[in-house]
């Protein structure tokens, strides 16, 4: 019984000691924090996309343009949440984390957006869709080499940028069919397939609002139609490319149609005889 009481007393004493140390440390930290002035801003672009949409100098300039006074001011007074909000509102930034350390440095970690598709609409307006479905404008600093979609695409950036393309919608506010959501779904499918990611160069929407694919090799067009049954359509296409084209040649066909279920319909090129 006495041993149990002694153990309990020792346990309480140990916890009391740690709590006292913690309280003293926090009080010391708070008093020290009031004296610490910012000496530097450390910006890290932490992603590995390889894109150059945003650089360290851009983030520093952004905070400066927003009127934030940083260097030489007490870090205790920094509105870190407002810093983060300002940085996250940059169109090419996916996420941002901001914090200070006792050495007087403001640390900023930035993750850039990762585009998988560039849209060029009917009005020749161009913008990106990233890998999670967000739209963002082109950058004056960097052009990403990604899949391009153009043709009969009527979605202006200003009507779509607040919505995520992964949340498919059938009609826009004007009652028109929405193509961008389907294009995002198709681009994600192509991105996740190593074979077609290397093979497909361009997506084209024709006058019938059907999807055509332009390959990097071969002088033919692939008529996909729509995004229904993508896996089945692309399986059929891959089999035809690997078996049919390797035997028939890459320049024999004008169109490869895979829009019909379980079919690959090819249209041969017409060779015209020169007239004298």
Secondary structure, DSSP 4 states (H G I P E B T S, - for coil): -HHHHHHHHHHHHHHHHHHHHHHHHHHHHHHHHTT-B--EEEEEE---S---S--HHHHHHHHHHTT---TTSBGGG--HHHHHHHHHTSTTEEEEEEEE-TTSEEEEEEEE--EEEEEE-TTS-EEEEETTS-EEE--SS-----EEEEES----HHHHTTS-TTS--SB-TTSPBP-HHHHHHHHHHHHT-HHHHHHEEEEEE-TTS-EEEEESSSS-EEEEESSTTHHHHHHHHHHIIIIIIHHH-TTSEEEEE--STT--EEEEPPPPPPP-
